[in-house]
Amino acid sequence: MAVDPQEASANPALPQSLNRYSYVLNSPTRFTDPTGEIVDLSNLDEAQQGQLLQGLEAFTGNQYEVDENGHLQLVATGESGSDIATSFLSDLISSEAKFSVQASLTGHNRANIATGSIEMNFDSFVGARFPRGVDSRTFNLGSTFVHEMYHVYSGELDHENGVIRYTTDWTGPVVDFVNTIRKERGFAIRSSYIGVYSGNRKYQLVNFVDPNRPRRTRKVKRLIDR
């Protein structure tokens, strides 16, 4: 763990970040990070890194880069960028923990809280269809990165009292957090955690709501998973 606890990076919206020991899930040796500033993208190839940076800029409104060591860095905050996204990703970059990203071999997007790593399917949004009122920036590789990283950062699971609700009227704590960024950006809000599968489970329909017309649910169609 870094010598400097970097209390400035503690986020009131993420209470666990205030406790610098529980922040690393009570295992500081497992999350050793000698520089104190690592979100490791070195397991991704150049094209995947580029896709992720593009998705992050579109979703958060900020500009990021990958340094010579393969680590994520903030370059500049945008005029219409999300303050919540800026704070969250800056916390990741400047934390004591080491986080890493790799391309999914199973086609799923998932988080491993124990190792601080996430897997991403870089084809998740190839051919995705966005209806009127849903900006494609609201649901992309950038939002997926934030979603899965929030899992490993906070330790939150997509559960309610230990149970996943398989209903379309529930979002869960992780989607709720990502939605705070969507609201700041003026994007459509994801209105359910669970999507409806179609095309022999090849595609998933995910519900979104336009804040300007909240009574109408709009469905984004994309390849599985999340």
C-alpha positions as CSV (number, residue, x, y, z in Angstrom):
1,M,0.0,0.0,0.0
2,A,1.2,3.5,-0.7
3,V,2.8,5.4,2.2
4,D,0.5,8.4,1.5
5,P,-3.1,7.4,2.2
6,Q,-4.2,10.1,-0.3
7,E,-7.3,11.0,1.7
8,A,-8.1,13.5,-1.0
9,S,-9.1,10.7,-3.2
10,A,-11.8,9.5,-0.7
11,N,-15.2,9.8,-2.3
12,P,-18.2,10.6,0.0
13,A,-20.4,8.7,-2.4
14,L,-18.2,5.6,-1.9
15,P,-17.9,5.2,1.9
16,Q,-15.5,2.3,1.7
17,S,-12.9,4.6,0.2
18,L,-12.7,6.5,3.5
19,N,-11.4,3.3,5.2
20,R,-8.0,2.8,3.6
21,Y,-7.6,-0.7,4.9
22,S,-11.1,-2.1,4.1
23,Y,-10.7,-0.3,0.8
24,V,-8.3,-3.1,-0.3
25,L,-10.7,-5.7,1.1
26,N,-8.6,-6.3,4.2
27,S,-5.8,-7.7,2.1
28,P,-3.2,-5.1,1.4
29,T,-0.6,-7.6,0.3
30,R,-2.8,-9.0,-2.5
31,F,-3.5,-5.5,-3.8
32,T,0.1,-4.2,-3.5
33,D,0.8,-1.3,-5.9
34,P,4.3,0.2,-5.5
35,T,3.4,3.4,-7.4
36,G,0.0,3.9,-5.9
37,E,-1.3,4.8,-9.3
38,I,-2.3,1.9,-11.5
39,V,-5.3,1.0,-13.6
40,D,-3.5,-1.6,-15.8
41,L,-4.5,-1.9,-19.4
42,S,-1.4,-3.6,-20.6
43,N,-3.2,-6.9,-21.1
44,L,-5.2,-5.2,-23.9
45,D,-3.8,-4.8,-27.4
46,E,-3.5,-1.4,-29.0
47,A,-6.8,-1.6,-30.8
48,Q,-8.7,-2.6,-27.6
49,Q,-7.0,0.2,-25.6
50,G,-8.1,2.7,-28.3
51,Q,-11.7,1.4,-28.2
52,L,-11.8,1.7,-24.4
53,L,-10.3,5.3,-24.4
54,Q,-12.9,6.3,-27.1
55,G,-15.7,4.8,-25.1
56,L,-14.6,6.5,-21.9
57,E,-14.4,9.9,-23.5
58,A,-17.8,9.5,-25.1
59,F,-19.4,8.3,-21.8
60,T,-17.7,10.6,-19.3
61,G,-16.9,13.6,-21.4
62,N,-13.2,13.5,-20.3
63,Q,-10.1,12.6,-22.2
64,Y,-7.9,9.7,-21.1
65,E,-4.7,8.0,-22.4
66,V,-2.6,5.0,-21.8
67,D,1.0,5.7,-20.7
68,E,4.1,3.9,-21.7
69,N,3.5,1.3,-19.0
70,G,0.0,0.5,-20.1
71,H,-1.6,2.4,-17.3
72,L,-4.8,4.6,-17.6
73,Q,-4.2,8.3,-17.1
74,L,-6.5,11.4,-17.2
75,V,-5.5,13.9,-19.8
76,A,-8.2,16.6,-19.5
77,T,-11.6,17.1,-18.1
78,G,-14.3,18.2,-20.6
79,E,-16.5,21.2,-20.3
80,S,-19.6,18.9,-20.2
81,G,-17.8,16.1,-18.4
82,S,-19.3,14.2,-15.5
83,D,-17.9,15.3,-12.1
84,I,-18.8,12.0,-10.6
85,A,-17.0,10.1,-13.4
86,T,-14.0,12.4,-13.0
87,S,-13.9,11.7,-9.2
88,F,-14.4,8.0,-9.6
89,L,-11.8,7.3,-12.3
90,S,-9.3,9.6,-10.5
91,D,-9.9,7.5,-7.4
92,L,-9.1,4.4,-9.3
93,I,-6.0,5.8,-10.8
94,S,-4.7,7.3,-7.6
95,S,-5.7,4.5,-5.2
96,E,-3.5,2.1,-3.3
97,A,-5.0,-0.8,-5.1
98,K,-4.0,-2.2,-8.5
99,F,-6.9,-2.7,-11.0
100,S,-6.5,-4.5,-14.3
101,V,-8.5,-5.1,-17.5
102,Q,-8.3,-8.0,-19.9
103,A,-10.3,-9.0,-23.0
104,S,-13.0,-11.6,-22.2
105,L,-12.5,-15.1,-23.5
106,T,-16.1,-16.1,-22.8
107,G,-18.0,-13.2,-24.4
108,H,-19.1,-11.8,-21.0
109,N,-18.4,-8.6,-19.2
110,R,-17.6,-9.4,-15.5
111,A,-15.7,-8.3,-12.5
112,N,-13.5,-10.3,-10.1
113,I,-13.6,-8.5,-6.8
114,A,-11.0,-10.8,-5.2
115,T,-8.4,-9.9,-7.8
116,G,-9.4,-6.4,-8.6
117,S,-9.7,-7.3,-12.3
118,I,-12.4,-7.1,-14.9
119,E,-13.1,-8.8,-18.2
120,M,-14.6,-6.9,-21.2
121,N,-16.2,-8.1,-24.4
122,F,-15.0,-5.6,-26.9
123,D,-17.7,-6.7,-29.4
124,S,-20.5,-6.0,-27.0
125,F,-21.8,-3.0,-28.9
126,V,-20.9,-4.1,-32.5
127,G,-24.2,-3.6,-34.4
128,A,-26.0,-2.3,-31.3
129,R,-29.3,-0.5,-32.1
130,F,-30.3,2.6,-30.2
131,P,-33.8,3.9,-30.5
132,R,-34.7,7.6,-30.7
133,G,-34.1,9.3,-27.4
134,V,-31.2,7.1,-26.4
135,D,-27.8,8.5,-27.2
136,S,-25.3,5.7,-28.0
137,R,-22.8,7.3,-25.6
138,T,-25.0,6.3,-22.6
139,F,-24.4,2.5,-23.1
140,N,-21.0,1.7,-24.6
141,L,-17.6,0.3,-23.6
142,G,-17.0,3.3,-21.4
143,S,-20.1,2.7,-19.3
144,T,-19.3,-1.0,-19.2
145,F,-15.8,-0.2,-17.9
146,V,-17.2,2.0,-15.2
147,H,-19.9,-0.6,-14.3
148,E,-17.4,-3.4,-13.8
149,M,-14.8,-1.3,-12.1
150,Y,-17.4,-0.1,-9.6
151,H,-17.9,-3.7,-8.7
152,V,-14.2,-4.2,-7.8
153,Y,-13.7,-0.7,-6.3
154,S,-16.7,-0.8,-4.0
155,G,-17.2,-4.5,-3.5
156,E,-20.9,-4.1,-4.5
157,L,-22.7,-7.0,-6.1
158,D,-25.8,-6.9,-8.3
159,H,-27.9,-8.2,-5.4
160,E,-30.7,-7.1,-3.1
161,N,-30.2,-8.8,0.3
162,G,-28.1,-11.4,-1.5
163,V,-30.6,-12.1,-4.2
164,I,-30.6,-11.0,-7.9
165,R,-34.1,-9.7,-8.8
166,Y,-35.0,-11.1,-12.2
167,T,-37.5,-8.3,-12.9
168,T,-37.4,-5.3,-15.2
169,D,-38.3,-2.8,-12.5
170,W,-35.1,-3.2,-10.5
171,T,-31.7,-1.7,-11.3
172,G,-29.4,-2.6,-8.4
173,P,-26.6,-0.6,-6.7
174,V,-24.1,-0.7,-9.5
175,V,-26.5,0.4,-12.3
176,D,-27.7,3.1,-9.9
177,F,-24.2,4.4,-9.6
178,V,-23.5,4.4,-13.3
179,N,-26.9,6.2,-13.8
180,T,-25.6,9.1,-11.7
181,I,-23.1,9.7,-14.4
182,R,-25.7,9.4,-17.1
183,K,-27.8,12.0,-15.4
184,E,-24.9,14.4,-15.2
185,R,-24.3,13.9,-18.9
186,G,-28.0,14.3,-19.8
187,F,-28.2,10.8,-21.2
188,A,-31.0,8.3,-21.1
189,I,-31.1,6.3,-17.8
190,R,-30.8,2.5,-17.6
191,S,-34.1,1.4,-16.0
192,S,-33.5,-2.3,-15.4
193,Y,-30.5,-4.5,-14.5
194,I,-32.0,-7.5,-16.3
195,G,-32.4,-7.5,-20.0
196,V,-34.7,-9.6,-22.2
197,Y,-32.9,-12.1,-24.5
198,S,-33.8,-12.5,-28.1
199,G,-32.5,-14.3,-31.2
200,N,-31.8,-17.6,-29.4
201,R,-30.1,-15.6,-26.5
202,K,-27.6,-14.0,-28.9
203,Y,-29.0,-10.6,-28.3
204,Q,-30.2,-8.7,-25.2
205,L,-32.8,-5.9,-25.0
206,V,-31.9,-3.5,-22.2
207,N,-34.4,-0.9,-21.0
208,F,-33.6,2.8,-20.9
209,V,-35.7,5.8,-20.1
210,D,-35.4,9.3,-21.7
211,P,-35.5,11.7,-18.7
212,N,-37.6,14.1,-20.9
213,R,-40.2,11.4,-21.5
214,P,-39.9,9.1,-18.4
215,R,-43.2,7.2,-19.0
216,R,-41.9,5.6,-22.2
217,T,-39.4,2.7,-22.0
218,R,-36.9,2.4,-24.9
219,K,-35.0,-0.8,-25.6
220,V,-31.3,-1.0,-26.7
221,K,-30.5,-4.1,-28.6
222,R,-27.0,-5.5,-28.3
223,L,-24.9,-8.7,-28.2
224,I,-24.8,-10.4,-24.9
225,D,-23.6,-9.8,-22.1
226,R,-24.2,-6.4,-20.3
